[in-house]
């Protein structure tokens, strides 16, 4: 995945997922001498608006995309998990009775989910599995959350556990923060678990209430991968979260979700916040308002208003939260310079990865090629640009396997 850079003129197709499910099933049959008992999938996501609001108890508006992590698996008679990845080196091999943290690696997500499920009182069975995905790693499309929710879905399948998207999303968040070491919010796991085809999902990150809102007909969502990458654990993500927590404490609020813009301005006048902390808080407060306005725009199928809000979000992320990058800024500028683009913004944690654009569906393929060419001319990089569909959340894959 990392380093697989596509030609700028080649927009990605929508049939990738079918190829991946066939690939994991065939690899399972070859490695374990028989068809898998289950195949599960969990999607990545693109966030239309609502960035760095999730861990501030705020609102987000992501959609699950038709790129996912897939696991073909079969129940074992003991309590071991043995899994191969078709995309990453090494394999996972551990006992559910003696979970221990290892070094950095994809297998820690498997162990983290097992740990979180058992800490919550669930009795788990072991399994053999093969894992593959088509969510670009490190691009801001939540490959880690897709892995977590696919693994949770796998454990539910072999262990006879009920699948509750909110509950499993919370356990996935706990695994990533407590086991893997990334102090993340709930958005990525929630949309991967509970996405709905044809819709974005307005998520209240405090109550976990969700509302599907339709993606306007006649529009397309473009994911614009800058071909630049960042690592969350080593980035400024945790620093930004600490700054938000400090702002909430200084304002006497449980979280920045509870702060009004007028209250924030008054605190700045009284010098309760330093300039950097004020700007971090201002982004979160205004982004929450923009996200609720965006949901209203989607209910009214108002693509132009959603586009305007996306542009304002990017400016706030660039200037107040300072998590954009020259590559992301160039990609957004290229998209906004094209006819047929309603709006564009960086998406994900920032510092690299992807931007997202809302475009007229009839112009989407041509726009993708022109944006890629513009970005390549500015940066010298070959981006991956593709049109994505809103997909369902994590689930079992029906039909014969192997």
Secondary structure, 3 states (H helix, E strand, C coil): CCCCCCCCCCCECCCHHHHHHHHHHHHHHHHHCCCCCEEEEEEEEEEEECCCCHHHCCEEEEEEEEEEEEEEEEECCCCEEEEEECCCCCEEEEECCCCCCCCCCCHHHHHHHHHHHHHCCCCCCCEEEEEEECCCCCCCCCHHHHHHHHHHHHHHHHHCCCCCHHHHHHHHHHHHHHHHCCCCCCHHHHHHHHCCCCEEEEEECCCCCEEEEECCCCEEEEEEECCCCCCCCCCCHHHHHHHHHHHHHHCCCCCHHHCCHHHHHHHHHCCCCCHHHHHHHHHHHHHHHHHHHHHHHHHCCCHHHHHHHHHHHHHHHHHCCCCCCHHHHHHHHHHHCCCCEEEEEEECCCCCCEEEEEEEHHHHHHHHHHHHHHHHHHHCCCCEEEEECECCCCEECCCCCC
